[in-house]
Amino acid sequence: MAASREIPREIEIKLKVPCTYELMAQRLVAAGAQYRREVLETNIFLDSPDGQLSAVRAALRIRHQITSDGQVLPSVVTWKGPRTGQQISNRPSVDFYAQPPEMAELLFVALGYIKTMEFEKRRRSYVFQNCLVELDEMPQFGFFMEIEAPDEAAVAAARHGLALDDLAVVDISYFAMVRDYLRQHPDLGGKLHFPGAASHDSHVL
């Protein structure tokens, strides 16, 4: 019997970016961050019909990704458990890739899950030391940055090394942010997109 593996943990901090996407990108590069790529994401969240995941503060997400030059990347399926911590979020998280993208949606529909909401996000990724730095743009909410690292000390060190101590910490997830907004805007039908952006064409949900 194979030895059981410990569930990985996602350890990250979210910061509010007060300036434009390009100005903050320049600031990151000047501080030593290395650019990786830029994508347009469509994030689809699912739950059981009776909300079993949300009841235990967990989430199931399918993330479709298209690069800035139009390449469709494999989708990322993610389960996240309850969060601990205040400024630095620490939670169990399991990711795997799905290809072709629409098969992930078909699988979870077959298992009885339903779509609860969907939102787009533009994300520009960087690497700094042993950390992943994501510069994000959200419809309606503006610009944010996430720093993810193997442990909380590395997150704090990267934030300091990138000279980002002046940016305010955001202690709410994108999921909760969008969920609350969509509850106030039922006319959006559970979807938050960029105006005029081409979204992932979902034939299932």
C-alpha positions in Angstrom: 0.0 0.0 0.0 1.3 3.4 -1.0 2.1 5.8 1.9 -0.5 8.5 2.4 0.6 11.9 1.4 0.1 15.1 3.4 -2.4 17.5 1.9 -0.4 20.6 0.6 -1.1 24.0 2.0 -1.6 27.3 0.3 0.2 30.0 2.2 -0.3 33.5 0.8 -1.0 37.2 1.5 -3.3 39.4 -0.6 -2.5 43.1 -1.0 -4.5 46.0 -2.4 -2.8 47.7 -5.3 -3.6 51.4 -5.5 -2.0 52.2 -8.8 -2.5 50.9 -12.4 -1.5 47.4 -13.6 1.4 48.7 -15.6 2.9 50.9 -12.9 2.9 48.1 -10.4 4.3 45.7 -12.9 7.2 48.1 -13.4 7.7 48.3 -9.7 7.9 44.5 -9.3 10.5 44.2 -12.1 12.5 47.0 -10.6 12.5 45.1 -7.3 13.8 41.9 -8.9 10.7 40.0 -9.7 10.9 37.9 -12.9 8.0 37.9 -15.3 6.4 34.5 -16.3 3.2 35.1 -18.2 -0.2 36.8 -18.4 -3.6 35.1 -18.6 -7.3 35.8 -18.6 -8.9 33.4 -16.1 -12.5 32.2 -15.9 -13.0 30.9 -12.4 -16.0 28.6 -12.0 -17.1 27.5 -8.5 -19.2 24.5 -7.7 -20.9 22.9 -4.7 -23.4 20.2 -3.8 -27.0 21.3 -4.2 -27.3 21.5 -0.4 -24.1 23.6 0.0 -21.9 21.0 1.8 -18.7 22.7 0.8 -19.6 26.2 1.8 -21.0 24.9 5.1 -17.5 23.8 6.1 -15.7 26.8 4.5 -14.3 24.8 1.6 -14.4 25.5 -2.1 -14.2 23.6 -5.4 -13.0 25.6 -8.4 -12.3 25.0 -12.0 -10.0 27.7 -13.5 -9.9 28.1 -17.3 -6.9 30.0 -18.6 -6.1 31.8 -21.9 -2.7 33.5 -22.4 -2.4 37.0 -23.7 -1.4 35.6 -27.1 -4.6 33.4 -27.3 -3.2 30.0 -26.1 -5.7 27.9 -24.2 -3.9 26.3 -21.3 -5.0 23.2 -19.4 -7.6 24.0 -16.8 -6.8 23.9 -13.1 -9.1 22.0 -10.7 -8.7 23.1 -7.1 -10.2 22.1 -3.8 -9.5 24.4 -0.8 -10.2 23.8 2.8 -10.9 26.2 5.6 -8.6 29.1 6.0 -6.6 30.0 9.1 -4.6 33.1 9.8 -5.5 36.8 9.5 -3.1 38.7 7.3 -1.4 35.6 5.9 -3.9 33.0 4.7 -3.0 29.4 5.4 -5.3 26.6 4.1 -5.1 23.1 2.7 -5.3 23.1 -1.1 -5.2 20.4 -3.8 -4.6 21.3 -7.5 -4.5 19.2 -10.6 -4.7 20.0 -14.4 -7.6 18.9 -16.6 -7.4 18.6 -20.4 -9.5 19.1 -22.4 -10.9 21.9 -20.2 -14.6 21.1 -20.6 -14.1 17.5 -19.3 -13.6 18.8 -15.8 -17.0 20.5 -15.8 -18.6 17.3 -17.2 -17.1 15.2 -14.5 -18.4 17.3 -11.6 -21.8 17.7 -13.1 -21.9 13.9 -13.4 -21.0 13.7 -9.7 -24.0 15.9 -8.8 -22.3 19.2 -8.3 -23.8 22.5 -9.5 -22.3 25.8 -10.5 -22.7 28.5 -7.9 -20.8 31.4 -9.5 -18.3 32.5 -12.1 -15.9 35.4 -12.4 -13.0 36.5 -14.7 -9.7 37.8 -13.6 -6.6 39.0 -15.4 -3.4 37.7 -13.8 0.2 38.5 -14.5 2.6 36.1 -12.8 6.1 36.7 -11.5 8.7 34.7 -9.5 10.7 36.3 -6.7 13.2 34.2 -4.8 11.2 31.1 -3.9 7.8 32.8 -4.1 5.1 33.2 -6.7 3.8 36.8 -7.1 0.5 37.4 -8.9 -0.6 40.8 -10.1 -4.4 40.6 -10.5 -7.1 42.8 -12.0 -10.7 42.0 -11.0 -13.9 43.4 -12.6 -15.5 46.1 -10.4 -12.8 45.7 -7.6 -9.6 46.9 -9.3 -6.0 45.7 -8.7 -4.6 43.3 -6.2 -1.4 41.3 -5.6 -0.9 37.8 -4.0 2.4 36.5 -2.7 2.5 32.7 -2.2 5.4 30.9 -0.6 6.2 27.6 1.2 5.8 29.2 4.7 4.6 32.4 6.3 8.1 33.6 7.0 8.9 33.4 3.3 5.8 35.4 2.4 6.7 38.1 4.8 10.3 38.2 3.6 9.2 38.4 0.0 6.8 41.3 0.7 9.6 43.2 2.4 12.1 42.3 -0.3 9.7 43.6 -3.0 9.2 46.8 -1.0 5.5 46.2 -0.7 5.1 46.9 3.0 3.1 50.1 2.1 0.3 48.1 0.5 -2.7 47.3 2.6 -3.5 43.7 3.4 -6.9 42.3 2.1 -8.2 39.6 4.4 -11.1 38.5 2.2 -10.8 35.9 -0.6 -11.8 36.6 -4.2 -14.5 34.0 -3.8 -16.1 35.9 -0.8 -15.6 39.3 -2.5 -17.4 38.2 -5.7 -20.1 36.2 -3.9 -21.1 39.1 -1.8 -21.2 41.4 -4.8 -23.3 39.0 -6.9 -25.8 38.6 -4.1 -26.3 42.4 -4.3 -26.6 42.2 -8.1 -28.9 39.3 -9.0 -29.3 40.7 -12.5 -25.8 39.5 -13.3 -26.9 35.9 -13.1 -24.1 34.7 -10.9 -21.3 35.9 -13.3 -18.8 38.7 -13.0 -17.0 39.4 -16.3 -14.9 42.2 -17.7 -16.9 44.4 -20.1 -16.5 43.0 -23.6 -14.1 40.3 -22.6 -14.3 36.9 -24.4 -15.1 34.4 -21.7 -14.5 30.6 -21.7 -17.3 29.0 -23.7 -18.9 26.6 -21.3 -21.2 24.0 -22.9 -22.0 22.3 -19.6 -22.7 24.8 -16.8 
